[in-house]
């Protein structure tokens, strides 16, 4: 059972390298991602690069899409008992 949860150390190295290169040297990361090696390390590299890119994209999304609310959004509207109902309602 433990063997099923174990990740290949070469994959982990590749993942970390892909993430760091995508963050600090995106041009080099782009060039290296075009290699067609089917090694565990290369698969990790591609996944690490993809992970960084998805995190970067999430950072650019507006707060309302991310589900974050500002203090202004969390204020509950006050009910005014003296407010008349609009005509036609």
Secondary structure, DSSP 8 states (H G I E B T S, - for coil): -HHHH---HHHHHHHHHHHHHHHH-HHHHHHHHT-----HHHHHHHHHHHHHHHHHHHHHS-HHHHT---HHHH------TT----TT-
